Amino acid sequence: MKANLLCVSAVAVMLALTGCNQAKSPDEVSKDVAKATASAEKADEKAADKEANADAKATNGLANDLDKAAGKEVDAAANDAVTQAEGDRKIALAKCEALAGDAQKSCKDQADAEYKQVKERAKALKKDN
């Protein structure tokens, strides 16, 4: 009895295993291949879209960073010009002290006007930035 049961079990296992490896019909294989291909193409499109979005974000981020850096550079240059103009004004005013009367006043007015002009240009640069 045990031998019979063992024999029947072995045959059942063999049939089950051979049933798992049966070849599919060409139509079924073709459908499975088409389905797998479509799925792979869809996944590739999603990956390409994600990559394009990441590239666009990186490019935008870089452009924004460059704009900010350029703006800071312009502001720094404008501030530097004003600082230099302040120094030039102080020197000019000190030299004006050697003059008398209307000449001294004219000299100081000229120094103030030049300083004011530089400040206005710097302010305009910052505003445009």
Buried (B, 14 or more C-beta within 10 A) or exposed (E): EEEEEEEEEEEEEEEEEEEEEEEEEEEEEEEEEEEEEEEEEEEEEEEEEEEEEEEEEEEEEEEEEEEEEEEEEBBEEBEEBBEEBEEBBEEBBEEBEEEEEEEBEEBBEEBEEBBEEBBEBBEEBBEEE
